[in-house]
């Protein structure tokens, strides 16, 4: 994993290091294409000392350090005790996250957790404030599930080993002949599960 500095990053005043981190809070930009420099400009123009997020993840999987392990400006009431990670895109409209962005999101969450240790809650902005962020199509459950497992797995059966968020979609895919197993089972990985969930939802089944 490579973490980039924001080109020509703007930091107007010295940032205060976080003393204790209780949560990692995930956000979307609520904009189709805004990149990290655009978001930084928005925040500076609103009077922030720097981009509000601690880290930021682009569609192409690029990870940028914003405020790092200093206090953020992303979630009311939690900026002094959380790490905010921003994701490019509008997941109230965009129905699927690019694989590179998803995998980079998992990587940076693991990086933060490895660096800080302890019992850290992972959630969307909506889990902490009254907001729809990071959008209804943001793969929050899928990302949290993969972070906690610590690696990619192969799923051969619809059982307790398969993440709960995927079971209904996979059963639908099997019932409709979209997925056909062999003598070894279904042989699905995390990417397959996310695609089937996307397909299931896009068909309006759920």
HULIN-V214026 format. One record per residue. N is the residue number from 1. OMEGA is omega in whole degrees, 0 to 359 (999 if undefined). NEAR is the number of other ideal C-beta (glycine too) atoms within 12 Angstrom. D_CENTER is the distance of its C-alpha to the mean C-alpha in Angstrom with 2 decimals. Layout:
n-><N & N>
omega-><OMEGA & OMEGA>
near-><NEAR & NEAR>
d_center-><D_CENTER & D_CENTER>
//
This chain:
n-><1 & 2 & 3 & 4 & 5 & 6 & 7 & 8 & 9 & 10 & 11 & 12 & 13 & 14 & 15 & 16 & 17 & 18 & 19 & 20 & 21 & 22 & 23 & 24 & 25 & 26 & 27 & 28 & 29 & 30 & 31 & 32 & 33 & 34 & 35 & 36 & 37 & 38 & 39 & 40 & 41 & 42 & 43 & 44 & 45 & 46 & 47 & 48 & 49 & 50 & 51 & 52 & 53 & 54 & 55 & 56 & 57 & 58 & 59 & 60 & 61 & 62 & 63 & 64 & 65 & 66 & 67 & 68 & 69 & 70 & 71 & 72 & 73 & 74 & 75 & 76 & 77 & 78 & 79 & 80 & 81 & 82 & 83 & 84 & 85 & 86 & 87 & 88 & 89 & 90 & 91 & 92 & 93 & 94 & 95 & 96 & 97 & 98 & 99 & 100 & 101 & 102 & 103 & 104 & 105 & 106 & 107 & 108 & 109 & 110 & 111 & 112 & 113 & 114 & 115 & 116 & 117 & 118 & 119 & 120 & 121 & 122 & 123 & 124 & 125 & 126 & 127 & 128 & 129 & 130 & 131 & 132 & 133 & 134 & 135 & 136 & 137 & 138 & 139 & 140 & 141 & 142 & 143 & 144 & 145 & 146 & 147 & 148 & 149 & 150 & 151 & 152 & 153 & 154 & 155 & 156 & 157 & 158 & 159 & 160 & 161 & 162 & 163 & 164 & 165 & 166 & 167 & 168 & 169 & 170 & 171 & 172 & 173 & 174 & 175 & 176 & 177 & 178 & 179 & 180 & 181 & 182 & 183 & 184 & 185 & 186 & 187 & 188 & 189 & 190 & 191 & 192 & 193 & 194 & 195 & 196 & 197 & 198 & 199 & 200 & 201 & 202 & 203 & 204 & 205 & 206>
omega-><177 & 176 & 184 & 168 & 174 & 180 & 179 & 184 & 179 & 172 & 189 & 179 & 180 & 182 & 182 & 179 & 175 & 179 & 180 & 180 & 181 & 187 & 168 & 188 & 186 & 184 & 164 & 185 & 184 & 178 & 187 & 192 & 187 & 180 & 188 & 179 & 177 & 180 & 177 & 179 & 177 & 185 & 179 & 180 & 176 & 177 & 177 & 176 & 180 & 173 & 188 & 186 & 176 & 175 & 184 & 186 & 180 & 178 & 185 & 179 & 177 & 179 & 179 & 172 & 176 & 177 & 179 & 182 & 173 & 180 & 184 & 176 & 187 & 185 & 184 & 177 & 184 & 186 & 181 & 181 & 180 & 172 & 178 & 179 & 179 & 179 & 176 & 176 & 178 & 185 & 164 & 180 & 183 & 193 & 181 & 178 & 176 & 181 & 182 & 179 & 179 & 183 & 177 & 176 & 177 & 182 & 184 & 175 & 178 & 179 & 180 & 181 & 178 & 182 & 187 & 183 & 176 & 183 & 184 & 177 & 174 & 180 & 173 & 178 & 182 & 179 & 184 & 179 & 178 & 183 & 176 & 181 & 13 & 177 & 185 & 180 & 177 & 185 & 187 & 181 & 181 & 181 & 179 & 181 & 182 & 177 & 184 & 180 & 177 & 177 & 181 & 181 & 174 & 183 & 181 & 183 & 176 & 184 & 185 & 178 & 178 & 180 & 183 & 182 & 184 & 191 & 183 & 180 & 180 & 177 & 177 & 181 & 177 & 182 & 183 & 176 & 179 & 177 & 178 & 179 & 175 & 183 & 180 & 180 & 187 & 178 & 179 & 174 & 184 & 179 & 178 & 181 & 181 & 178 & 181 & 176 & 177 & 181 & 180 & 181 & 181 & 177 & 179 & 179 & 181 & 999>
near-><21 & 14 & 24 & 22 & 21 & 32 & 14 & 12 & 25 & 24 & 21 & 17 & 15 & 11 & 26 & 18 & 15 & 27 & 13 & 18 & 31 & 23 & 35 & 46 & 42 & 49 & 46 & 41 & 39 & 26 & 23 & 17 & 16 & 24 & 26 & 37 & 24 & 21 & 38 & 34 & 20 & 24 & 32 & 24 & 13 & 15 & 12 & 26 & 24 & 36 & 44 & 38 & 44 & 46 & 43 & 47 & 45 & 32 & 30 & 20 & 26 & 30 & 37 & 34 & 35 & 41 & 38 & 33 & 26 & 29 & 31 & 41 & 35 & 42 & 35 & 18 & 17 & 29 & 30 & 25 & 27 & 41 & 43 & 49 & 52 & 49 & 50 & 39 & 37 & 25 & 36 & 21 & 18 & 26 & 24 & 26 & 36 & 25 & 24 & 21 & 34 & 39 & 30 & 32 & 45 & 40 & 28 & 41 & 39 & 29 & 26 & 34 & 25 & 16 & 21 & 24 & 11 & 15 & 12 & 26 & 23 & 35 & 31 & 36 & 38 & 22 & 25 & 27 & 22 & 11 & 22 & 20 & 35 & 41 & 29 & 22 & 27 & 39 & 41 & 35 & 27 & 35 & 36 & 28 & 30 & 31 & 34 & 19 & 21 & 14 & 15 & 20 & 21 & 20 & 31 & 21 & 19 & 26 & 15 & 9 & 20 & 30 & 32 & 19 & 25 & 38 & 26 & 21 & 34 & 35 & 24 & 23 & 28 & 25 & 16 & 16 & 9 & 21 & 28 & 14 & 20 & 10 & 8 & 11 & 19 & 28 & 18 & 34 & 22 & 29 & 26 & 29 & 39 & 37 & 27 & 38 & 36 & 28 & 24 & 29 & 22 & 15 & 16 & 9 & 18 & 16>
d_center-><15.42 & 16.68 & 15.62 & 17.56 & 19.34 & 19.15 & 22.47 & 25.15 & 22.83 & 24.38 & 24.78 & 27.66 & 28.25 & 27.59 & 24.39 & 24.80 & 23.17 & 21.14 & 23.52 & 21.40 & 17.69 & 17.05 & 13.37 & 9.92 & 8.82 & 5.72 & 7.50 & 8.48 & 11.89 & 13.86 & 15.66 & 15.99 & 16.46 & 16.49 & 15.92 & 15.52 & 19.30 & 19.54 & 17.07 & 18.97 & 22.17 & 21.21 & 20.57 & 23.73 & 25.73 & 24.74 & 26.23 & 23.32 & 24.32 & 21.33 & 17.95 & 16.37 & 13.06 & 13.32 & 11.07 & 9.89 & 8.46 & 10.78 & 11.35 & 13.56 & 11.28 & 13.03 & 11.75 & 13.87 & 15.08 & 15.88 & 17.46 & 16.51 & 17.84 & 19.79 & 19.57 & 17.17 & 17.73 & 14.71 & 15.39 & 19.04 & 20.58 & 17.88 & 17.94 & 20.34 & 18.59 & 14.83 & 12.37 & 10.41 & 7.56 & 7.99 & 6.76 & 10.02 & 11.23 & 12.39 & 10.67 & 13.77 & 15.67 & 13.81 & 13.84 & 11.92 & 9.12 & 11.10 & 11.21 & 11.33 & 8.14 & 6.37 & 8.72 & 8.44 & 4.90 & 6.77 & 9.72 & 9.09 & 8.09 & 11.22 & 13.09 & 12.84 & 13.86 & 16.60 & 17.83 & 18.11 & 18.84 & 19.78 & 18.28 & 15.01 & 13.27 & 9.50 & 9.00 & 8.22 & 10.84 & 13.01 & 13.51 & 15.30 & 16.97 & 18.57 & 16.23 & 14.49 & 11.35 & 8.57 & 10.96 & 12.40 & 11.02 & 7.26 & 6.82 & 6.07 & 9.19 & 8.88 & 5.98 & 8.04 & 11.07 & 10.75 & 10.04 & 13.10 & 15.20 & 15.08 & 15.65 & 16.13 & 18.74 & 21.29 & 22.12 & 25.72 & 26.29 & 24.87 & 25.27 & 23.70 & 21.99 & 19.89 & 16.77 & 18.08 & 15.55 & 17.05 & 20.70 & 22.00 & 20.71 & 22.11 & 25.33 & 25.65 & 25.23 & 27.86 & 30.19 & 30.13 & 30.73 & 27.47 & 26.82 & 29.92 & 30.09 & 32.91 & 34.85 & 31.82 & 29.56 & 26.60 & 25.03 & 21.46 & 18.45 & 14.72 & 14.66 & 17.70 & 16.28 & 13.37 & 16.10 & 18.50 & 16.33 & 15.79 & 19.55 & 20.53 & 18.88 & 20.16 & 23.60 & 23.57 & 24.31 & 21.98>
//
